[in-house]
Every structure is written in structure tokens, then in C-alpha cells.
């Protein structure tokens, strides 16, 4: 099969488009013919990209990417409820070969039937971002109707789902964004949008019940004082993972695959309650360009099957 592989540590310049062995599904796994795979450039700095669960160096070459949309090509033993030819989307193992290839392997419990109302490109950008927003707002923050929510990075791939989910939940949503994305973010359901380049969000967003941070650093540090008593702050910013402060460690989380939640997301997309957003799509062979592309909003996706 054709695949994107890494033969050494590096950034986009280290990505190589080449032939690779087609993987085989094990027990409880699926072989997926990948139609589209999303790009997360920060993945090239994540520990699971380069190390095993035990912390040992992973052997090269490595296929990056861990979310996809495609169709089932083969079933491993013990898989039920899915069939060859089913259109699915989902995630695969952070510590294993990824999805930026013509075929990938994923656990059956980590995928769901693809939303029927969108194409594979839009479906491929959804799993990590939508599940991150779902798990942050609903599972961790227990967001309730009528609460005030601040979403940092509202036009980003996670932020845009966080705004839509919070709006669907009946919350009053405030979001930060750049000037060129203000109307876009309002259209997602934010009642108020702050242009973070010209106004400090502290001047507007006081008394928040929930803050969903995708930025980290100074933005995170300035957010704590905006919480009401019993307010909850959630962060996914990579800079927070190694933070010394216990409060930041408690607020930080990494998304996990979840078939039930992904199925709920698919249903919401088909019902018109969630809208995936893709900034640009590149052929698999142009992965370097895709990783270097700075999306205005949403995500960049690699297309494999047209």
C-alpha cells in the first residue's frame, strides 16, 4: 500500500510518501480502507508518536495520524456488529501505526458508523476533535443548561465542536477568536465572541461556570480568576501536561476513543446539530504540504480514496 512514514524524528520535512506493508487485523480489530485521514501537526511532538507505552523508543518507520474515515475491508476474529463494506469513522492506537495510508488497523470498539450526511473528508476530521469536546464538556465538566461557558480558540478544530456542543446543551457561550473568524464562531452558537487580539477576554468573560481551554500558557493562567465558585476549568493544551500546579494537572486531559460517544456525534451531525469543518484537503502524497498548512478554521485532511 501507499503510506506516509517517518524514518527519523522531525517535523513535516521528515514525512516520506512510499510503499509499506498492508497491515493485518488482529483479534477485535478491523482492516480499514482509508478514504480520508486528518492531520494534527502537533502529533509530531507527542510522546506516543516516538515511544511505546513502556516509554521505549518505537521502531522506525512510523505511520502518523490517528483519525480516519473509510470502509471496512476485513474483520479480525471476535468482531461482531460490523460488516465488510460498512462506512465507518474513528480513531486508532496512539502508540501504533496510524491512519495516513491506504489501509490502517483499528479496534472495533474505537469506531462507529460514519455519519451519512457528510463525506469522508468531513467525517475524518471529526473523531479526535468532537470526542475531545464531548469528554471535556459533558463527561468532565458536567455542563448543565443555562451555565456560562468560555471557549478559548473557538475556530479551532476542538473549539468549534465545543461551542456547538455547549450551545446544544443549552449553555450561554462566549468564545475567543481572531477578527476574521468572529462571524464564523457566532454562527456556531456563540452568543458573544471576543477578538483576543484587540480585547482582553477578562473584560468580558466574568463569572464563568465552565472554561474550555485549547490554548494554554498565558491564556490559561489568566482564566482561573474568571470562574465562579464551583466553576470548572478544562484544558487540552499540550503545555499543561507537564505543569507543576496540581490545579492544572487536574484540569488537563487527553481524549480517549469511545464508540458510544462517537455514535452520538454521528447522529448529531446527521441531525444538523453538529457541523464538521475542513480548512483544506490534500492528496496523501502531499502530506508535507498538509502538515505545513495553517488552517484558518477546523482541520486539514489527507484524501486517499476519491
Order of alpha helices (4+ residues) and beta strands (2+ residues): beta-beta-beta-alpha-beta-beta-beta-beta-alpha-alpha-beta-alpha-beta-alpha-beta-beta-alpha-beta-alpha-alpha-beta-alpha-beta
